[in-house]
C-alpha cells in the first residue's frame, strides 16, 4: 500500500514540476520578447517555448531566425528603439539572469501545490 502512495506522489510531483517549468519558460519568453530588437517583428514572432515533459524535465526558450544569435551576442549594436524602446542585445540572457529567482518561485509554487 505504501509503495502505491509513493508512486502516486512521485507522479504528482513530476506533473507539478512540468507545470512549473513550462510556466517559468513562458514567463522568460514574455520578458525576453520585451527586450528583443524589432524591425518588422520577425525575430520577436519567432520566440518559442520548448516545453518540459514528464520524460524530459527541461524547458527551453529560443528564437528561430538566421540573425537571432548575431543580434543577441552583439549588445554593442545600436538597436532601433522607435518601435521597441527596450531593444537590446542579450535579450534572452539578461531576463534569464535578472529573473532567476522569479522563475524558481514559479516552479516552487507549483511544487508546493502538491502537498
Backbone as a ProteinNet text record, in pm:
[ID]
protein_1_A
[PRIMARY]
XXXXXXXXXXXXXXXXXXXXXXXXXXXXXXXXXXXXXXXXXXXXXXXXXXXXXXXXXXXXXXXXXXXXXXXXXXXXXXXXXXXXXXXXXXXXXXXXXXXXXXXXXXXXXXXXXXX
[TERTIARY]
81.9	0	86.4	191.7	274	347.4	387.6	453.2	361	232.3	135.9	129.5	128.4	121.7	247.8	362.8	486.1	484.7	435.6	429.1	334.7	219.5	122.4	180.7	246.9	308.3	418	495.7	600.2	543.7	432.7	367.1	316.3	256.1	206.4	320.9	432.5	547.6	603	609.2	659.4	567.6	438.2	342.4	352.9	370.9	386	514.6	621	748.4	734.8	668	646.4	566.5	459.3	378.3	463.5	538.9	621.6	728.7	796.2	899.6	840.4	725.3	663.4	611.5	560	516.4	636	745.7	866.2	922.4	924.1	974.3	885.6	756.4	664.2	687.9	711.9	741.2	872.4	974	1101.1	1080.2	1002.6	974	911.5	813.4	745.8	843.7	926.4	1022.7	1128.5	1169.3	1273	1217	1093.2	1031	1030.7	1011.3	1009	1143.5	1251.2	1384.7	1441.3	1372.7	1421.3	1409.8	1513.3	1506.1	1388.7	1335.7	1221.2	1237.3	1230.6	1223.9	1083.9	1057.2	922.6	854.2	923.6	863.6	893.9	974.2	1003.2	1077.1	1178.1	1255.1	1164.6	1091.1	1002.8	897.7	848.1	747.7	801.3	933.2	991.7	1019.1	998.6	1024	931.7	989.8	907.9	957.8	866.1	897.4	897.9	1004.5	1008.4	969.2	850.8	800.7	869.5	875.2	918.7	809.2	847.6	752.6	786.5	698.8	732.1	858.5	889.4	1009.1	1133.1	1114.5	1226.1	1197.6	1245.6	1218.5	1311.2	1300	1378.9	1294.8	1273.5	1201.7	1303.1	1274	1365.2	1292.4	1366.5	1315.7	1416.2	1366.1	1455.9	1392.9	1479.4	1439.1	1487.9	1405.5	1437.7	1440.6	1544.4	1570.7	1719.8	1759.6	1901.7	1991.3	1935	2013.9	1994	1917.2	1886.3	2012	2102	2223.5	2311.2	2326.9	2410.9	2360.6	2231.4	2177.1	2190.9	2168.4	2178.7	2320.8	2417.7	2556.5	2632.9	2565	2633.3	2556.2	2565.8	2494.8	2550.2	2666.5	2724	2654.3	2572.9	2498.7	2407.7	2382.5	2290.3	2151.7	2074.5	1942.6	1843.4	1756.4	1649	1557.2	1519	1429.9	1298.7	1274.3	1149.4	1028.5	1039.8	928.4	934.3	1053.9	1070.5	1177.5	1136.7	1234	1325.4	1289.7	1369.4	1464.5	1471.6	1552.8	1698.7	1757	1896.9	1950.8	2080.7	2142.7	2124.3	2159.2	2142.6	1996.5	1905.9	1763.4	1705.1	1772.6	1727.4	1806.6	1935.5	2021.8	1990.1	1974.2	1951.3	1823.5	1709.1	1590.1	1602.6	1682.1	1704.6	1779.7	1887.5	1969.5	1894.6	1836.5	1767.7	1644.7	1578.4	1455.8	1472.5	1595.8	1621.4	1538.3	1534.1	1458.5	1308.6	1260.3	1118.2	1083.8	1172.7	1146.4	1149.4	1242.8	1248.6	1119.4	1071.7	948.2	827.6	821.4	711	709.6	825.3	834.4	801	852.6	828.4	679.9	610	465.6	391.6	429.5	365.6	398	521.6	563.4	494.1	478.9	410.6	264.1	206.7	66.8	33.8	133.6	106.8	105	143.5	149.4	14.3
-119.4	0	126.1	129.3	249.6	274.9	170	188.3	260.8	228.7	292.9	442.9	481.5	623.3	696.7	634.3	697.4	713.8	614.8	622	734	743	848.3	986.1	998	1125.5	1162.1	1064.2	1088.9	1141	1083.3	1130.8	1273	1300.5	1435.8	1537.1	1498.8	1588.6	1614	1511.1	1524.7	1615.7	1597.8	1682.5	1827.7	1850	1986.1	2049.1	1970.1	2020.8	2060.1	1978.3	2009.1	2138.9	2151.7	2274.7	2395.9	2385.5	2497.2	2534.4	2435.5	2462.4	2531.1	2484.2	2543.2	2683.7	2706.3	2841.3	2936	2890.6	2973.1	3003.3	2905	2926.4	3025.2	3016	3109.7	3251.8	3264.8	3397.2	3451.8	3367.8	3411.4	3454.5	3379.4	3416.8	3555.8	3580.1	3710.2	3822.6	3800.5	3903.9	3927	3821.8	3838.6	3908.4	3880.1	3948.2	4098.4	4139.8	4282.1	4348.4	4272.6	4328	4295.1	4211	4171.7	4287.9	4309.1	4414	4389.9	4500.1	4486.5	4578	4517	4593.1	4572	4450.4	4417.9	4316	4265.9	4174.4	4027.4	3994.7	3854.3	3787.2	3854.4	3797.5	3771.2	3870.5	3855.1	3747.8	3740.4	3639.8	3498.1	3486	3352.2	3293.5	3372.5	3324.5	3207.8	3101.9	2985.2	2916.2	2848	2766.1	2621.1	2551.7	2407	2351.5	2293.1	2255.9	2134.5	2136.9	2019.6	1914.4	1790.3	1679.5	1592.3	1501.4	1411.7	1329.3	1303.8	1227.2	1314.2	1445.6	1537.9	1666.3	1671.9	1786.3	1902.9	1948.4	2062.4	2140.4	2268.7	2356.4	2452.5	2502.4	2594.9	2709.6	2816.7	2932	2958.9	2979.4	3004.5	3101.2	3155.1	3241.4	3174	3174.5	3098.2	3187.4	3267.5	3342.5	3328.1	3349.8	3335.9	3435.7	3545.2	3651.2	3660.7	3570.2	3578	3575.2	3483.4	3472.1	3595.6	3640.3	3757.5	3879.4	3904.4	4019	4000	3878.1	3850.2	3872	3824.6	3823.9	3953.8	4053.6	4181.4	4297.9	4311	4420.7	4558.4	4561.3	4690.5	4750.3	4671.1	4725.2	4837.4	4930.4	5039.6	4999.6	4939.4	4889.3	5003.5	4992.9	5090.6	5079.3	5191.1	5189.5	5262.7	5298.2	5368.3	5275.9	5148.8	5055	4976.6	4962	4893.5	4966.9	5051.4	5128.6	5042.6	4916.9	4826.5	4738.9	4758.6	4673.7	4674	4554.1	4540.4	4404.7	4389.6	4258.9	4185.9	4059.8	3976.8	3978.3	3987.5	3998.6	3873.3	3761.1	3638.7	3616.3	3638.3	3613.3	3706.8	3834.1	3929.6	3899	3877	3843.4	3710.2	3617.6	3491.2	3516.1	3590.8	3616.9	3705	3814.1	3907.8	3846.3	3755.4	3697.6	3560.8	3517.1	3379.9	3343.9	3430.5	3399.4	3391.6	3474.6	3469	3333.6	3281.6	3153.1	3039.6	3047.5	2948.2	2953.9	3074.3	3090.4	3032.9	3052.9	2997.6	2845.2	2784.6	2638	2592.3	2661.7	2624.9	2631.7	2734.4	2745.1	2622.6	2576	2456.5	2334.5	2323.7	2208.6	2210.1	2327.4	2335.3	2295.9	2313.9	2282.9	2134.1	2050.1	1905.6	1855.3	1939.5	1890.6	1886.5
0	0	0	79.7	87.3	-43.8	-115.1	-244.2	-341.6	-336.1	-424.6	-395.7	-268.2	-233.8	-278.7	-261.5	-307.6	-459.1	-528.3	-674.1	-717.3	-652.3	-685.3	-653.2	-539.9	-503.9	-604	-645.8	-744.7	-875.4	-920.1	-1043	-1025	-909.3	-883.1	-879.8	-819	-812.8	-952.1	-1032.6	-1169.1	-1250.6	-1237.5	-1309.6	-1264.5	-1134	-1082.3	-1133.9	-1139.8	-1191.3	-1338.3	-1415.9	-1557.9	-1571.5	-1494.8	-1499	-1464.1	-1355.1	-1310.5	-1411.7	-1466	-1566.3	-1689.4	-1734.1	-1852	-1825.4	-1706.3	-1669.7	-1662.1	-1603.3	-1592.7	-1731.6	-1819.8	-1955.3	-2031.1	-2011.9	-2076.8	-2026.3	-1897.7	-1840.9	-1897.3	-1908.1	-1967.6	-2112.2	-2186.2	-2325.6	-2331.5	-2246.6	-2243.6	-2211.3	-2110.2	-2070.7	-2178	-2245.2	-2347.7	-2471.7	-2506.9	-2621.8	-2599.7	-2475.3	-2443.4	-2472.7	-2472.4	-2495	-2633.6	-2708	-2840.5	-2938.5	-3019.1	-3121	-3215.7	-3269.7	-3359.3	-3479	-3594.8	-3719	-3774.8	-3823.2	-3871.1	-3780.5	-3679.6	-3583.6	-3605.2	-3705.8	-3734.1	-3619.1	-3565.6	-3454.2	-3334.5	-3295.1	-3178.3	-3202.7	-3324.6	-3358.3	-3360.4	-3369.9	-3374.5	-3236	-3131.8	-2995.2	-2963.6	-2909	-2876.6	-2751.2	-2687.4	-2570	-2614.3	-2581	-2596.4	-2460.1	-2448.9	-2316.4	-2255.5	-2124.6	-2048.7	-2059.1	-2042	-2040.1	-1919.6	-1881.4	-1770.4	-1796.5	-1922.8	-1956.6	-1973.5	-1984.8	-2005.1	-1927.8	-1804.8	-1717.5	-1750.9	-1874.6	-1920.2	-2019.9	-1990.4	-2082	-2142.2	-2259.3	-2324.9	-2390.7	-2413.7	-2487.7	-2598.3	-2718.5	-2830.4	-2929.4	-3013.8	-3124	-3251.3	-3355.6	-3475.4	-3598.9	-3608.3	-3731.2	-3760.8	-3883.9	-3917.6	-3843	-3796.8	-3733.5	-3582.5	-3524.6	-3380.9	-3294.6	-3321.4	-3240.1	-3258.2	-3382	-3407.4	-3329.7	-3332.3	-3258.9	-3107.9	-3062.3	-2919.3	-2868.3	-2943.4	-2897.3	-2921.9	-2976.3	-3002.9	-2940.3	-2808.2	-2741.8	-2779.5	-2843.9	-2882.2	-3005	-3075	-3189.3	-3140.8	-3227.8	-3196.1	-3247.3	-3158.9	-3196.8	-3207.7	-3308.3	-3321.8	-3200.9	-3147.3	-3031	-3058.1	-3183.8	-3213.9	-3198.6	-3237.7	-3223.8	-3093.1	-3039	-2910.3	-2830.7	-2736.6	-2660.4	-2572.5	-2552	-2468.7	-2550.2	-2682	-2769.8	-2727.1	-2724.9	-2684	-2726.1	-2720.7	-2733.8	-2601.3	-2597.8	-2476.9	-2430.6	-2527.4	-2498	-2434.1	-2443.1	-2376.3	-2247.1	-2253.4	-2137.3	-2020.3	-2048.7	-1939.6	-1860.3	-1926.7	-1848.8	-1773.6	-1828.1	-1758.1	-1627.7	-1635	-1517	-1417.4	-1466.1	-1376.9	-1310.6	-1380	-1326	-1264.3	-1243.1	-1196	-1073.3	-974.7	-853.2	-881.5	-971.8	-1008.8	-1070	-1153.9	-1218.3	-1116.4	-1023.3	-915.1	-834.5	-805.7	-728.5	-802.6	-932.9	-1013.1	-1001	-1016.6	-1006.6	-865.4	-765.1	-625.7	-590.1	-641	-613.3	-666.1	-783	-838.6	-755.2	-710.9	-630.8	-494.5	-435.3	-305.8	-316.9	-434.3	-454.1	-442.9	-438.2	-429.8	-287.2	-192.3	-53.8	11.7
[MASK]
+++++++++++++++++++++++++++++++++++++++++++++++++++++++++++++++++++++++++++++++++++++++++++++++++++++++++++++++++++

